[in-house]
């Protein structure tokens, strides 16, 4: 069977077009299927999605031990990328890769139990943050290589694994914390759980001291703002009380009828006098109004009475006046 030149030419064009299409789509497909070498290289959205399953436990541990929840997530990202059954060649296990000695130190009975693992890892982080004056990098380095190594070398730990680990944690922390990874962090978790602070040891103290001074200044400014707010609030209250005092009638204008039917008490600070009526058997709001000369609406407003129900022996506030 002979094939015409036109058909043969059309077939060749079709084959060429298919080849071009495959060459264009292949790199795109490989790009879509690309997996980062380390977990911290994922986008913040992907990392938060991975942490979503454990969010309640993470936030509970964060609140209890005073450690930023995003820092806990960042450590889990660097340690296991949120794999609960992960185990290292050195024997560390679980989400936050607890060693047997660390697990025993913080009372963990099952390292693969998510709640126990996260709570113990977060408590250890809190303890390390206290030890290194709130330095996040020191605490992270010690979490990986031990506090003895960091006490000796500071942030210059001569292990590539620890340096890479610090880089991964700080990268993930910055991504999940809205683009900011603070170098210094205050914690208050050890007091809550009744643990003593570890002996504070900082290698490069000059840098941390400045961070602590910065935090102290922030705290001082915040306390000043609080005192200013409280003073302005007191001023507003005093203005209101003065205004209310001015609106009160003078005690010189109080009728004999009211004096005769009631008892009164004076307040020296506010310079006001309050009149009270003790309800007798058979009394009603109408009878009290006739006896005191004050309307039932006023009596109900002073005593927060919604229905016209009063009981014998009840002490009712009837009126107020301003002393000179």
Secondary structure, 3 states (H helix, E strand, C coil): CCCCHHHHHHHHHHHHHHHHHHHHHHHHHHHHCCCCCCHHHCCHHHHHHHHHHHHHHHHHHHHHHCCCHHHHHHHHHHHCCCCCCCECCCCCECCCCECHHHHHHCCCCCCCCHHHHHHHHHHHHHHHHHHCCCEHHHHHHHHHHCHHHHHHHCCCCCCHHHHHHHHHHHHHHHHHCCCCCCCECCCCHHHHCCCCCCCCCCCCHHHHHHHHHHHHHHHHHHHHHHHHHHHHHHHHHHHHHHHHHHHCCEHHHCCHHHHHHCEEEEECCCCEEEEEEECCCCCCHHHHHHHHCCCHHHHHHHHCCCCCCCCCCCEEEEEEEECC
